[in-house]
Amino acid sequence: MLDLGWQELFFITLVAIIVVGPKDLPMLVRSISRWIFKARRLAQDFQGSLEIVAREAEIDGLKKDMVELVDDAKKDVLPQDDDLQAVNIKRTDTDNLKKS
């Protein structure tokens, strides 16, 4: 997140003690901690909502691909209407031959 070394932290602490004073420093630290916590929580919520939207978009894309595959498979596997009529004619012819 922040690349702060011990020297930078020491300098920030020293400036905070001088500006705010040692009496109000714990209250300032708590206040800053709350703001950081809220900012992190907001960022996590935002990231989570983006992941949900991305997942839904991916699912919609996969669903569309699957529907296309099923439609293609139906066209390839299932006989056409002309083929069905030819099969029915042959079936009735064989049935008529068996009866006679």
C-alpha positions as CSV (number, residue, x, y, z in Angstrom):
1,M,0.0,0.0,0.0
2,L,2.3,2.7,1.2
3,D,6.1,2.2,1.1
4,L,7.0,4.0,4.3
5,G,10.1,3.0,6.1
6,W,10.9,3.5,9.8
7,Q,12.5,6.9,9.1
8,E,9.4,8.3,7.4
9,L,7.1,7.0,10.1
10,F,9.4,8.5,12.8
11,F,9.3,11.9,11.0
12,I,5.5,11.7,10.6
13,T,5.1,10.9,14.3
14,L,7.4,13.7,15.3
15,V,5.5,16.2,13.2
16,A,2.2,15.0,14.6
17,I,3.4,15.3,18.2
18,I,4.6,18.8,17.5
19,V,1.5,20.0,15.6
20,V,-1.3,18.2,17.5
21,G,0.4,17.7,20.8
22,P,0.8,14.6,22.9
23,K,-2.5,15.0,24.6
24,D,-4.7,14.9,21.5
25,L,-2.5,12.5,19.5
26,P,-4.4,9.2,20.5
27,M,-7.7,10.8,19.5
28,L,-6.1,11.8,16.1
29,V,-4.7,8.3,15.6
30,R,-8.1,6.7,16.3
31,S,-9.8,9.1,13.9
32,I,-7.2,8.4,11.1
33,S,-7.6,4.6,11.8
34,R,-11.4,4.9,11.3
35,W,-11.0,6.7,8.1
36,I,-8.5,4.2,6.8
37,F,-10.8,1.3,7.8
38,K,-13.8,3.0,6.0
39,A,-11.7,3.6,2.9
40,R,-10.6,-0.1,2.8
41,R,-14.1,-1.4,3.4
42,L,-15.4,0.9,0.6
43,A,-12.6,-0.3,-1.8
44,Q,-13.4,-4.0,-0.9
45,D,-17.2,-3.4,-1.5
46,F,-16.4,-1.7,-4.8
47,Q,-14.1,-4.5,-5.9
48,G,-16.6,-7.2,-4.9
49,S,-19.4,-5.5,-6.9
50,L,-17.1,-5.3,-9.9
51,E,-16.3,-9.0,-9.5
52,I,-20.0,-9.8,-9.4
53,V,-20.7,-7.9,-12.5
54,A,-17.7,-9.5,-14.3
55,R,-18.9,-13.0,-13.2
56,E,-22.5,-12.2,-14.4
57,A,-21.2,-11.0,-17.8
58,E,-19.0,-14.1,-18.1
59,I,-22.0,-16.4,-17.2
60,D,-24.2,-14.6,-19.8
61,G,-21.5,-15.1,-22.4
62,L,-21.1,-18.8,-21.5
63,K,-24.9,-19.2,-21.6
64,K,-25.0,-17.7,-25.1
65,D,-22.3,-20.0,-26.3
66,M,-24.0,-23.0,-24.9
67,V,-27.3,-22.1,-26.6
68,E,-25.5,-21.7,-29.9
69,L,-23.8,-25.1,-29.4
70,V,-27.1,-26.8,-28.6
71,D,-28.8,-25.2,-31.6
72,D,-25.9,-26.4,-33.9
73,A,-26.1,-29.9,-32.4
74,K,-29.8,-30.0,-33.0
75,K,-29.4,-29.1,-36.6
76,D,-26.7,-31.7,-37.1
77,V,-28.2,-34.5,-35.1
78,L,-32.0,-34.2,-35.7
79,P,-33.2,-35.1,-39.1
80,Q,-34.9,-32.4,-41.2
81,D,-38.6,-32.4,-42.0
82,D,-38.0,-34.0,-45.5
83,D,-36.0,-36.7,-43.9
84,L,-38.7,-37.4,-41.4
85,Q,-41.3,-37.7,-44.1
86,A,-39.1,-40.1,-46.0
87,V,-38.6,-42.2,-42.9
88,N,-42.4,-42.2,-42.2
89,I,-43.1,-43.3,-45.8
90,K,-40.6,-46.1,-45.6
91,R,-42.1,-47.1,-42.3
92,T,-45.6,-47.2,-43.6
93,D,-44.4,-49.1,-46.7
94,T,-42.8,-51.8,-44.5
95,D,-45.9,-51.9,-42.3
96,N,-48.1,-52.4,-45.4
97,L,-45.8,-55.2,-46.7
98,K,-45.9,-57.0,-43.3
99,K,-49.7,-56.8,-43.3
100,S,-50.0,-58.3,-46.7
